[in-house]
Amino acid sequence: MKLLCSGLLWLLFCAPASAEALQWYAVPAETAPPAVPAAGETGNAAARPEPAAAPKPLSSSAQRYRPLIDDVARQHALDPMLIHAVVQVESAYRPEAVSGKGAVGLMQLMPATAARFGQTALYDPRANLQAGAAYLDWLMNRFGGRMDLALAAYNAGEGAVARYGNAIPPYAETRDYVRKVMAHYAGLKGEADAAPMADAAPVSAPRRPRRAAGGLGDMEQFWRLFTGGSPRSPAARL
C-alpha cells in the first residue's frame, strides 16, 4: 500500500506542469486542384481584348477616285478616309450630281463656297475635291479640330454652328448628316463606332498655326477672283 501511494505521489509531482489537454482538428475534405489555363489563355475572360473590327472595303466607285482623293488629302493634311466618307454621303461618288439647292459635284459644293477657295469648275472631280478638301480643312482649323463641328458647318454653314455656341445646330438634317458621315468614316477606319456628338463645347485654338486658305478676309483670293489670275496650288500654301 505504501508503495502504491508513493507511486501516485511521484506521478502527481513529476508530471509536466505545462501539459495541455488534447485538441481535435477537423480535416478538410479533399478538393479538386484548380484548373490550369491552357497555353495562350488567360484566367479572366473579361480581360481578353476584343478583336479589332476589319475596315470596311471601299466600293468600286470609291476605288476609282482613290488616287485623286489620296493626293488632295495629302495636300491639306486630312485623312483621305474622311474625304471618302463625305463624298459617299454627299454624292455617292457621282461627279454630275446637283442638289435642289444648287450644290454641285462629288463634294456637293455651292459655287460661292468653291469660289472662296479658287475653284469654279465644280463638275471636274479634281477641282471639286480641291475646293471641298480646302473648305473642310479650313473648318477643322476654325473649330479647333472638332470633326463633328466641322462636318456640321460643312452641311449648315460655319455661321450656324457659331450662332449656337459652337455646337451642332438643332437641325434634323444636319444632325443626321453628321451621324452618317462619322459612322461611315468609323467603318472605313475599322472602328467600332463613331465618337458621340456633343451638344456644346469650347473651341480651342486652330490645330495648325498656318494661315487658313480662303475665307472672307483673304484679300489675295478676292484679287484673284476679279483679275482672273490663276490661283496657287494648295501645296504651295503649306
Secondary structure as GFF3:
##gff-version 3
##sequence-region A 1 238
A	DSSP	alpha_helix	2	14	.	.	.	ID=ss1
A	DSSP	three_ten_helix	45	47	.	.	.	ID=ss2
A	DSSP	alpha_helix	60	75	.	.	.	ID=ss3
A	DSSP	alpha_helix	80	91	.	.	.	ID=ss4
A	DSSP	alpha_helix	111	116	.	.	.	ID=ss5
A	DSSP	alpha_helix	125	142	.	.	.	ID=ss6
A	DSSP	alpha_helix	147	156	.	.	.	ID=ss7
A	DSSP	alpha_helix	158	163	.	.	.	ID=ss8
A	DSSP	alpha_helix	172	189	.	.	.	ID=ss9
A	DSSP	alpha_helix	219	227	.	.	.	ID=ss10
A	DSSP	alpha_helix	234	237	.	.	.	ID=ss11
###
